[in-house]
Amino acid sequence: MPDRRVADNSSCTALLAALSYTDSPIRTCLKAELMSKRLIPSLALLALMPMASTSAADVGVSQVVLGVHGGTGLPKKEMTPELEKALRAGLDRALAAGYEKLQTAGATSLDAVEAAIRVLEDSPHFNAGKGAVFTHEGRNELDASIMEGKTKRAGAVAGVTIIKNPITSARAVMEKSKHVLLMGRGAELFATQAGLEIVDPTYFWTEPRWKQIQEVWKKEGRAPHDPPRAGSTNEPANAWGTRQLGTVGAVALDQAGNLAAGTSTGGMNNKMSGRVGDSPIIGAGTYADNEACAVSATGHGEYFIRYVVAHDIAALVKYKGLSVEVAAGEVVKGKLKAAGGEGGVIVLDAKGNFAMSYNSEGLYRGYVTGGGERRVFLYSE
């Protein structure tokens, strides 16, 4: 008989994945099973190690063709019925728009991602496009990126102030220039020459966001053009609540089996002028690879840049063979949380497996299946 101490490699991989995100009572049983079968000692030892907890947030969904997110949002206790209704409606419209694109002959996952994100950018309720937060100087500076998974083409813009839909300009950079990332005036000039819709900067002004930045200025006791003080946390004081980490994003899978991802944001409330977070950084806030997955992130951008979150998740899927839900959980609930970084991700692979993982109280998110079923969530539901 074969030596039972030697475990099949594929079985070990699957068991390791199960151990990584399994509640402690089940881990206890797994530990006993491992010990009784005298499997690899180091594998048995893993059952004794503290593991990251799981929740409904990490449970994967199959047969998904499009997923969206609208940021990690407000504490649940501060959510109002009116805002909840508006957020759910916005996410649902984005899913409907993206799905409609996917049903069009010849449409690509890029088309779906762009269409879904444009809907969210046009809503004043999400921190992107029309609903962007203000910088310390009282301006709206927008960032976006998009990427496709077949050839890994990508495009991004940062610090733009007059482009109505930054996600469309990011796609234009990818398809109509030899570059990946354009910023500021150069990005705006490029968008203008490409015939994209240009608006007056006042288009992005909304009363709730303006009150939000005024509350921060008042709290810090400084005028709009004073330099930020040492130790300033840039913690938002939202007119719709006390804090909000906002970004919007989408991941999609088309009929040809190609993945795409995109992310758009107004950034961090009260940020220094010129600050750029993870949203326009390929590999940090956005990534797509047909051999792994498509990822769009939201949260405290500095951490997502430092930990290359989107690419790290894709690498775990591609090189370790982890499922999208396990890979997302390992990074977001494990590495990122341990470092103090708050946020979440949506992840989709080429088989339609979809994960929504976050280490905050909530993540505005949703998905639509190949059959057209749409689901929207704000917290752990």
C-alpha positions as CSV (number, residue, x, y, z in Angstrom):
1,M,0.0,0.0,0.0
2,P,1.2,3.5,-0.6
3,D,2.6,5.5,2.3
4,R,-0.3,7.5,3.7
5,R,2.1,10.1,5.0
6,V,2.6,11.3,1.4
7,A,-0.2,13.6,0.3
8,D,-1.1,14.2,-3.3
9,N,0.0,17.7,-4.3
10,S,-3.4,18.8,-5.7
11,S,-5.1,17.5,-2.5
12,C,-2.6,19.5,-0.4
13,T,-3.3,22.6,-2.4
14,A,-7.0,22.3,-2.0
15,L,-6.7,21.6,1.7
16,L,-4.4,24.5,2.3
17,A,-6.9,26.8,0.6
18,A,-9.7,25.4,2.8
19,L,-7.6,25.9,5.9
20,S,-6.8,29.5,5.0
21,Y,-10.4,30.7,5.2
22,T,-12.3,28.2,7.4
23,D,-14.0,28.9,10.7
24,S,-12.2,27.5,13.7
25,P,-14.5,24.6,14.6
26,I,-14.0,23.1,11.1
27,R,-10.3,23.7,11.4
28,T,-10.3,21.7,14.6
29,C,-11.9,18.7,12.7
30,L,-9.4,19.1,9.8
31,K,-6.6,19.1,12.3
32,A,-7.8,15.8,13.8
33,E,-8.2,14.3,10.4
34,L,-4.7,15.3,9.3
35,M,-3.2,13.9,12.5
36,S,-5.1,10.6,12.3
37,K,-4.0,10.1,8.7
38,R,-0.4,11.0,9.5
39,L,-0.2,13.4,6.6
40,I,2.7,15.8,6.1
41,P,3.6,17.1,9.6
42,S,4.0,20.7,8.3
43,L,0.5,20.5,6.8
44,A,-0.9,19.3,10.1
45,L,0.8,22.1,11.9
46,L,-1.0,24.6,9.7
47,A,-4.3,23.5,11.4
48,L,-2.9,24.9,14.6
49,M,-2.1,28.3,13.2
50,P,-4.4,31.3,13.6
51,M,-6.3,31.9,10.4
52,A,-8.0,34.9,8.9
53,S,-11.8,34.7,9.5
54,T,-14.2,34.4,6.7
55,S,-17.7,35.8,6.1
56,A,-20.3,36.0,3.5
57,A,-18.2,38.7,1.9
58,D,-15.6,36.1,0.7
59,V,-18.0,33.5,-0.6
60,G,-17.6,33.0,-4.3
61,V,-20.4,33.3,-6.9
62,S,-20.3,31.4,-10.1
63,Q,-21.5,32.1,-13.7
64,V,-20.9,35.9,-13.2
65,V,-20.2,38.0,-16.3
66,L,-20.0,41.5,-14.7
67,G,-19.3,42.8,-11.2
68,V,-19.3,46.4,-9.9
69,H,-18.4,48.2,-6.7
70,G,-19.0,51.7,-5.4
71,G,-16.6,52.0,-2.6
72,T,-16.4,50.8,1.0
73,G,-18.8,53.5,2.1
74,L,-20.3,54.6,5.4
75,P,-20.7,52.8,8.7
76,K,-24.0,51.0,8.6
77,K,-25.4,53.0,11.5
78,E,-25.0,56.2,9.5
79,M,-26.8,55.0,6.4
80,T,-30.1,56.7,5.7
81,P,-33.0,55.0,3.9
82,E,-32.8,57.7,1.2
83,L,-29.1,57.2,0.5
84,E,-29.4,53.4,0.7
85,K,-32.1,53.5,-2.0
86,A,-30.0,55.8,-4.2
87,L,-26.9,53.6,-3.8
88,R,-28.7,50.4,-4.6
89,A,-30.4,52.0,-7.6
90,G,-27.1,53.3,-8.9
91,L,-25.3,50.0,-8.6
92,D,-28.3,48.2,-10.3
93,R,-28.2,50.7,-13.2
94,A,-24.5,50.2,-13.7
95,L,-25.0,46.4,-13.8
96,A,-27.9,46.8,-16.3
97,A,-25.8,49.1,-18.6
98,G,-22.8,46.8,-18.5
99,Y,-24.9,43.7,-19.1
100,E,-26.7,45.3,-22.0
101,K,-23.3,45.9,-23.7
102,L,-22.3,42.3,-23.2
103,Q,-25.5,41.2,-25.0
104,T,-24.6,43.3,-28.0
105,A,-23.0,41.4,-30.9
106,G,-19.3,42.0,-31.0
107,A,-19.2,43.8,-27.7
108,T,-16.2,43.2,-25.4
109,S,-15.5,43.1,-21.7
110,L,-13.9,46.5,-22.1
111,D,-17.2,47.9,-23.4
112,A,-19.1,46.5,-20.4
113,V,-16.6,47.8,-17.9
114,E,-16.6,51.3,-19.4
115,A,-20.4,51.4,-19.6
116,A,-20.9,50.3,-16.0
117,I,-18.4,52.8,-14.6
118,R,-19.8,55.7,-16.7
119,V,-23.1,55.2,-14.9
120,L,-21.4,55.4,-11.5
121,E,-19.3,58.4,-12.6
122,D,-22.5,60.2,-13.6
123,S,-24.1,59.7,-10.2
124,P,-23.6,62.2,-7.4
125,H,-23.7,59.4,-4.8
126,F,-20.4,57.8,-5.6
127,N,-16.9,59.2,-5.2
128,A,-16.1,59.3,-8.9
129,G,-16.9,61.7,-11.7
130,K,-19.9,63.8,-10.6
131,G,-19.8,62.7,-7.0
132,A,-16.0,63.3,-6.5
133,V,-14.7,64.6,-3.2
134,F,-12.7,67.9,-2.9
135,T,-9.0,68.4,-2.4
136,H,-7.6,70.6,0.4
137,E,-7.7,73.5,-2.1
138,G,-11.4,72.9,-2.9
139,R,-10.9,71.3,-6.3
140,N,-12.0,68.0,-7.8
141,E,-9.1,65.9,-9.2
142,L,-10.1,62.7,-10.8
143,D,-8.3,59.4,-11.5
144,A,-9.2,56.3,-13.5
145,S,-7.7,53.2,-15.2
146,I,-8.8,50.4,-17.4
147,M,-7.1,47.1,-18.5
148,E,-7.9,44.1,-20.6
149,G,-6.7,40.6,-19.8
150,K,-5.9,39.1,-23.3
151,T,-2.8,41.2,-24.2
152,K,-2.7,43.2,-20.9
153,R,-3.2,46.6,-22.6
154,A,-4.0,49.3,-20.1
155,G,-4.7,53.0,-19.9
156,A,-5.0,55.5,-17.1
157,V,-5.4,59.2,-16.3
158,A,-4.7,61.0,-13.0
159,G,-5.4,64.5,-11.6
160,V,-7.9,65.5,-14.3
161,T,-10.4,68.3,-13.6
162,I,-12.5,68.8,-16.8
163,I,-13.1,65.3,-18.3
164,K,-16.7,64.3,-17.7
165,N,-16.0,60.6,-17.7
166,P,-12.4,59.7,-16.7
167,I,-12.9,56.0,-17.4
168,T,-13.5,56.8,-21.1
169,S,-10.3,59.0,-21.2
170,A,-8.4,56.1,-19.6
171,R,-9.6,53.8,-22.4
172,A,-8.6,56.4,-25.0
173,V,-5.1,56.5,-23.6
174,M,-4.9,52.7,-24.0
175,E,-6.3,52.6,-27.5
176,K,-5.2,55.9,-29.1
177,S,-1.8,56.6,-27.6
178,K,1.5,54.7,-27.1
179,H,1.4,55.4,-23.3
180,V,-0.3,53.9,-20.3
181,L,-0.7,56.8,-17.9
182,L,-1.3,60.5,-18.6
183,M,-1.8,63.1,-15.9
184,G,-3.1,66.6,-15.4
185,R,-3.1,69.1,-18.3
186,G,-1.5,66.6,-20.6
187,A,-4.3,64.1,-20.1
188,E,-6.9,66.9,-20.5
189,L,-5.4,68.1,-23.7
190,F,-5.3,64.5,-25.0
191,A,-8.9,64.0,-24.1
192,T,-9.9,67.2,-25.8
193,Q,-8.0,66.2,-29.0
194,A,-9.6,62.8,-28.9
195,G,-13.1,64.4,-28.9
196,L,-14.2,63.3,-25.5
197,E,-16.8,65.2,-23.5
198,I,-15.2,68.2,-21.7
199,V,-17.0,70.1,-18.9
200,D,-16.4,73.1,-16.7
201,P,-14.8,72.1,-13.4
202,T,-18.0,73.4,-11.6
203,Y,-19.8,70.3,-13.1
204,F,-18.3,68.2,-10.4
205,W,-19.4,70.5,-7.6
206,T,-22.1,68.9,-5.3
207,E,-23.5,70.4,-2.1
208,P,-22.9,67.3,0.1
209,R,-19.3,67.0,-1.0
210,W,-18.7,70.8,-0.5
211,K,-20.2,70.6,3.0
212,Q,-17.9,67.6,3.6
213,I,-14.7,69.5,2.9
214,Q,-15.9,72.6,4.8
215,E,-16.4,70.4,7.9
216,V,-12.8,69.2,7.5
217,W,-11.5,72.7,7.2
218,K,-13.5,73.8,10.3
219,K,-12.4,70.8,12.3
220,E,-8.7,71.4,11.5
221,G,-9.0,75.2,12.0
222,R,-7.3,76.2,8.8
223,A,-8.3,78.0,5.7
224,P,-8.5,76.3,2.3
225,H,-5.1,77.3,1.1
226,D,-3.2,76.7,4.3
227,P,-0.7,73.8,4.0
228,P,-1.8,70.6,5.7
229,R,-0.5,70.3,9.2
230,A,2.0,67.6,10.2
231,G,0.1,64.5,11.4
232,S,-3.1,65.4,9.5
233,T,-5.0,62.2,8.8
234,N,-7.1,63.4,5.9
235,E,-10.0,61.7,7.6
236,P,-13.2,62.5,5.8
237,A,-16.1,64.3,7.7
238,N,-18.9,63.4,5.3
239,A,-22.1,65.3,4.9
240,W,-23.6,61.9,4.4
241,G,-21.9,60.5,7.4
242,T,-18.6,60.8,9.3
243,R,-16.4,59.0,6.8
244,Q,-16.4,57.5,3.4
245,L,-13.7,55.6,1.4
246,G,-15.0,55.9,-2.2
247,T,-14.1,54.6,-5.5
248,V,-16.1,52.8,-8.2
249,G,-15.0,49.9,-10.4
250,A,-16.1,47.0,-12.6
251,V,-14.8,43.7,-13.8
252,A,-16.3,41.8,-16.8
253,L,-16.0,38.6,-18.8
254,D,-17.2,38.6,-22.5
255,Q,-18.4,35.8,-24.7
256,A,-14.9,35.4,-26.2
257,G,-13.5,34.6,-22.7
258,N,-11.7,37.9,-22.3
259,L,-11.5,39.7,-19.0
260,A,-11.3,43.4,-18.3
261,A,-11.2,45.6,-15.2
262,G,-11.6,49.3,-14.5
263,T,-11.5,51.7,-11.6
264,S,-12.4,55.4,-11.2
265,T,-12.3,57.8,-8.3
266,G,-12.3,61.3,-6.9
267,G,-9.6,60.2,-4.5
268,M,-9.3,61.0,-0.8
269,N,-11.3,63.8,0.7
270,N,-9.1,66.8,1.7
271,K,-6.1,65.3,-0.1
272,M,-3.2,67.4,-1.1
273,S,-3.4,68.8,-4.6
274,G,-1.6,66.4,-6.9
275,R,-2.0,63.3,-4.6
276,V,-2.6,60.2,-6.6
277,G,-3.9,57.0,-5.1
278,D,-4.1,53.4,-6.4
279,S,-7.1,53.8,-8.8
280,P,-5.0,54.8,-11.8
281,I,-2.1,52.6,-10.9
282,I,-2.1,49.3,-12.9
283,G,-1.4,46.4,-10.5
284,A,-2.5,48.4,-7.4
285,G,-6.1,49.4,-8.0
286,T,-6.7,47.7,-11.3
287,Y,-5.5,44.5,-13.0
288,A,-6.6,42.0,-15.6
289,D,-5.1,38.8,-16.9
290,N,-7.1,36.1,-18.7
291,E,-4.9,33.5,-17.2
292,A,-5.7,34.7,-13.7
293,C,-8.5,37.2,-13.0
294,A,-9.7,40.8,-13.3
295,V,-9.5,42.9,-10.1
296,S,-10.9,46.4,-9.2
297,A,-10.1,47.8,-5.7
298,T,-11.2,50.5,-3.4
299,G,-9.9,51.7,0.0
300,H,-6.9,53.5,1.4
301,G,-4.9,53.9,-1.8
302,E,-1.5,54.3,-0.3
303,Y,-1.7,50.8,1.1
304,F,-3.0,49.3,-2.1
305,I,0.0,50.8,-3.9
306,R,2.5,49.6,-1.4
307,Y,1.1,46.1,-1.4
308,V,0.3,46.0,-5.1
309,V,-3.0,44.5,-4.1
310,A,-4.6,43.9,-7.5
311,H,-1.6,42.1,-9.0
312,D,-0.9,40.2,-5.8
313,I,-4.4,38.7,-5.9
314,A,-4.0,37.8,-9.6
315,A,-0.6,36.2,-8.9
316,L,-2.1,34.0,-6.2
317,V,-4.7,32.8,-8.6
318,K,-2.2,32.3,-11.5
319,Y,0.8,30.8,-9.7
320,K,-0.6,29.2,-6.6
321,G,-3.9,28.0,-8.1
322,L,-6.0,29.6,-5.4
323,S,-9.7,30.4,-6.1
324,V,-10.6,34.0,-6.5
325,E,-12.4,34.1,-3.2
326,V,-9.4,32.6,-1.3
327,A,-6.9,34.8,-3.1
328,A,-8.8,37.9,-2.4
329,G,-9.3,37.0,1.2
330,E,-5.7,36.2,1.7
331,V,-4.7,39.7,0.5
332,V,-7.5,41.9,1.8
333,K,-8.3,40.2,5.1
334,G,-4.8,39.0,5.7
335,K,-1.9,41.0,4.4
336,L,-3.7,44.3,3.9
337,K,-5.6,44.3,7.2
338,A,-2.4,43.3,9.1
339,A,-0.7,46.4,7.7
340,G,-3.5,48.7,8.7
341,G,-5.0,49.1,5.2
342,E,-8.7,49.3,4.9
343,G,-10.6,48.5,1.7
344,G,-12.0,45.8,-0.6
345,V,-11.9,44.3,-4.0
346,I,-14.1,42.6,-6.6
347,V,-12.5,39.8,-8.5
348,L,-13.6,37.7,-11.5
349,D,-11.9,34.9,-13.3
350,A,-12.3,33.6,-16.9
351,K,-14.7,30.8,-15.7
352,G,-17.1,33.3,-14.3
353,N,-16.2,32.8,-10.6
354,F,-16.7,36.0,-8.7
355,A,-15.5,37.2,-5.3
356,M,-16.2,40.3,-3.2
357,S,-13.8,40.7,-0.3
358,Y,-13.4,43.6,2.1
359,N,-12.0,44.2,5.6
360,S,-14.2,47.2,6.3
361,E,-17.8,47.2,7.6
362,G,-19.2,47.4,4.1
363,L,-18.6,47.4,0.4
364,Y,-21.1,48.7,-2.1
365,R,-21.1,46.0,-4.7
366,G,-23.1,43.8,-7.1
367,Y,-23.0,41.3,-9.9
368,V,-25.0,40.0,-12.8
369,T,-24.9,36.4,-14.1
370,G,-24.8,35.2,-17.6
371,G,-28.6,34.6,-17.3
372,G,-29.2,38.2,-16.4
373,E,-29.8,37.8,-12.6
374,R,-28.7,41.0,-10.8
375,R,-27.8,41.2,-7.1
376,V,-26.7,44.3,-5.1
377,F,-25.3,44.5,-1.6
378,L,-24.0,47.3,0.7
379,Y,-22.9,45.4,3.8
380,S,-22.8,41.8,4.9
381,E,-26.1,40.6,3.7
